[in-house]
Amino acid sequence: MLGIGEKNELPTILLVDDDLVSREVIATVLTLHGHMVHSAEDGDEALQMLRAGSVRPGLVLLDTQLPGLSGSELIAKLRQFGQDEIILISGTTPSDELIAAADGFLLKPFAPEDLQKLLNQHNPKIDQPDVADAEELVINPTTLAQFRQLMTESTVREIYIAVVTDLHKRLEALEKAIATGNIDEVRRIGHAIKGGCGMAGCMQAARLGAIFETKSEGESGIDQLDNFKRALLELYSATQRLERMLEKEFPA
């Protein structure tokens, strides 16, 4: 369900709940109170939506009893996409371990006011970028200026949309390669990201692509994979920053 009547001060919500009635009722109530609401019936569908970039939620409402991928494992996957607002929802109180992994818990049924009160109380648990990372340029302004001199604004926009679309595909492939320990495939994908994003002036993504491509001397396979996992989180964040920049630079 896609909500209407979005208010800028309210976060876009991704609602993940396998119960159709609960999903529709919660989405309708939150939409009427000004939220933009997207919904998924399980964890796999939610992750597919995030990988495709079809939704960029400021908040995830996550049912605690989903079929398939769920619980702490699903929360960890959502964190990889930069989700720092994950609120559990359930008709019963979940385990302390699960509550600790999320950013809050709401007992069904709950009111929009309960959600807002909870959001005002908690601090995000996802690692925040350091100052140097926050100041790193998303796109090289010289490259962008050159593109604008040579092409129309719509063509430049199409180039960067293509970059973002490709990054989402590469992220999914990287996640699989890292999970299976396929370092050669990780390096191959990193080389492609470094080259393509470098040509487009996407500096953050190109730098991270180089990290995936490079094999450090004297580094064990386990250490290498740990570094790749950290770089993967950074690349998810860099892709989201690129998307936000494009929305401001090239409004539809």
C-alpha positions in Angstrom: 0.0 0.0 0.0 1.3 3.4 -0.9 0.1 6.3 1.2 -1.0 9.7 0.2 -0.9 13.1 2.0 2.8 13.0 2.9 4.0 15.7 5.3 7.7 16.6 5.1 8.3 16.6 8.8 7.1 13.0 9.2 9.3 10.0 8.2 8.4 7.7 5.3 7.6 4.3 6.8 8.3 0.8 5.5 5.8 -1.5 7.3 6.8 -5.2 7.4 4.0 -7.4 8.6 2.8 -10.8 7.2 -0.8 -10.3 8.5 -2.9 -8.6 5.8 -5.4 -7.1 8.1 -2.8 -5.6 10.5 -0.8 -4.3 7.6 -3.7 -2.6 5.9 -5.1 -1.1 9.2 -1.7 0.2 10.4 -0.9 1.6 6.9 -4.2 3.3 6.6 -4.1 4.9 10.0 -0.6 6.2 9.6 -1.3 7.5 6.1 -4.3 9.5 7.4 -2.0 11.0 10.0 0.4 12.3 7.3 3.0 9.5 6.8 4.0 8.1 3.5 3.7 4.3 4.0 5.1 1.4 2.0 4.4 -2.2 3.0 6.0 -5.6 2.7 4.6 -8.9 3.8 7.9 -10.5 4.8 11.6 -9.7 5.3 12.7 -10.9 1.9 10.2 -8.5 0.2 11.4 -5.6 2.3 15.0 -6.2 1.4 14.2 -6.5 -2.3 12.5 -3.1 -2.1 15.5 -1.5 -0.4 17.9 -3.1 -2.9 15.9 -1.8 -5.8 15.7 1.7 -4.3 11.9 1.7 -4.7 11.6 3.0 -1.2 13.9 5.0 1.1 12.2 4.9 4.5 13.1 7.0 7.4 11.6 4.3 9.7 10.9 0.6 9.5 8.0 -0.9 11.5 8.9 -4.6 11.9 6.6 -7.3 13.0 8.4 -9.7 15.3 6.9 -13.0 14.0 7.5 -13.1 10.2 7.9 -16.2 8.0 11.4 -16.8 6.7 14.0 -14.2 7.5 13.1 -12.4 10.7 14.3 -11.3 14.1 17.8 -10.2 14.8 19.1 -11.5 11.5 16.6 -9.4 9.5 17.4 -6.4 11.7 21.1 -6.8 10.8 20.3 -6.9 7.1 18.2 -3.8 7.4 21.1 -2.0 9.2 23.2 -2.7 6.1 20.9 -0.4 4.2 21.5 2.4 6.6 18.3 1.9 8.6 18.7 3.7 11.9 15.0 3.7 12.9 13.7 0.1 13.4 10.7 -0.2 15.6 9.3 -3.6 16.5 5.6 -4.2 16.5 3.8 -7.2 18.0 0.7 -8.3 20.0 3.1 -9.8 22.6 6.3 -8.6 24.2 9.4 -9.9 22.3 12.5 -11.2 23.9 15.0 -8.8 25.6 17.6 -9.7 23.0 15.3 -8.8 20.1 14.3 -5.5 21.8 18.0 -4.6 22.3 18.7 -5.2 18.6 16.0 -2.7 17.5 15.3 1.0 18.4 12.1 0.5 20.2 8.9 -1.6 20.6 5.2 -0.9 20.2 2.5 -3.2 21.4 -0.4 -3.7 19.0 -2.7 -2.0 18.7 -0.9 1.4 18.9 -1.8 4.9 17.9 0.3 7.3 15.7 0.9 9.4 18.8 2.5 6.4 20.5 4.9 6.0 17.5 5.8 9.7 17.6 6.5 9.6 21.3 8.8 6.6 20.9 10.7 8.3 18.1 11.3 11.4 20.2 12.8 9.2 23.0 15.4 7.0 21.3 18.8 7.6 19.8 19.7 5.8 16.5 21.9 2.7 17.1 23.5 2.5 13.6 27.1 3.8 13.5 27.3 7.4 12.5 29.9 8.5 10.0 32.9 10.4 11.3 33.5 14.0 10.3 35.9 13.2 7.5 33.4 10.8 5.9 30.6 13.3 6.2 32.7 15.9 4.4 33.7 13.6 1.6 32.2 14.8 -1.7 29.4 12.6 -3.1 30.1 13.8 -6.7 33.2 15.6 -8.0 31.9 19.1 -8.8 34.3 19.5 -11.7 33.0 16.3 -13.4 29.4 17.4 -12.9 30.2 20.8 -14.4 31.8 19.2 -17.4 28.9 16.9 -18.0 26.5 19.9 -17.8 28.6 21.7 -20.4 28.5 18.8 -22.8 24.9 17.4 -22.3 21.4 18.5 -21.4 20.3 18.5 -17.8 18.0 15.5 -18.4 20.8 13.5 -20.0 23.1 14.2 -17.0 20.3 13.1 -14.7 19.9 9.9 -16.6 23.6 9.1 -16.3 23.5 9.3 -12.5 20.2 7.4 -12.3 22.0 4.7 -14.2 24.9 4.8 -11.8 22.5 4.4 -8.8 20.7 1.5 -10.5 23.9 -0.2 -11.2 25.2 0.3 -7.6 22.1 -1.4 -6.3 22.8 -4.4 -8.5 26.5 -4.4 -7.5 25.5 -4.2 -3.8 23.4 -7.3 -4.0 26.1 -9.2 -5.9 28.7 -8.0 -3.3 26.6 -9.2 -0.4 26.3 -12.7 -1.9 30.0 -12.9 -2.8 31.1 -11.8 0.7 28.6 -14.2 2.4 30.2 -17.1 0.4 33.8 -15.9 0.9 34.3 -15.5 -2.9 37.1 -12.9 -2.7 37.9 -13.0 -6.4 34.3 -12.1 -7.2 34.4 -9.3 -4.6 37.5 -7.9 -6.2 36.0 -8.1 -9.7 32.9 -6.2 -8.6 35.0 -3.7 -6.8 37.0 -3.1 -10.0 33.8 -2.4 -11.9 32.5 0.0 -9.3 35.8 1.9 -9.1 35.9 2.3 -12.9 32.3 3.2 -13.5 31.8 5.5 -10.5 35.2 7.0 -11.1 34.2 8.0 -14.7 31.0 9.5 -13.4 32.8 11.4 -10.6 31.0 9.5 -7.8 33.9 9.8 -5.4 32.7 8.0 -2.4 31.5 4.9 -4.3 34.7 4.9 -6.4 36.9 5.0 -3.3 35.0 2.1 -1.8 35.2 0.1 -5.0 38.9 0.4 -4.8 38.8 -1.1 -1.3 37.0 -4.2 -2.6 39.4 -4.5 -5.5 42.6 -4.3 -3.4 43.9 -7.3 -1.6 46.1 -6.2 1.3 49.4 -8.0 1.7 49.7 -10.1 4.9 46.0 -10.0 5.6 44.2 -13.2 6.4 41.0 -14.2 4.6 39.0 -13.6 7.7 40.4 -10.1 8.2 39.8 -9.4 4.5 36.2 -10.4 4.7 35.7 -8.3 7.8 37.0 -5.3 6.0 34.8 -6.1 3.0 31.7 -6.2 5.4 32.6 -2.8 6.8 33.1 -1.4 3.3 29.8 -2.9 2.2 28.0 -0.9 4.9 29.8 2.2 3.8 28.8 1.6 0.2 25.1 1.2 1.1 25.4 4.6 2.9 27.2 6.2 0.0 24.6 5.0 -2.5 21.8 6.5 -0.3 23.8 9.8 -0.1 24.1 9.8 -3.9 20.3 9.3 -4.2 19.6 12.1 -1.8 22.0 14.4 -3.7 20.3 13.6 -7.0 16.9 14.4 -5.6 18.1 17.9 -4.6 20.3 18.5 -7.7 17.9 17.1 -10.3 14.4 17.4 -9.0 11.9 15.5 -11.0 
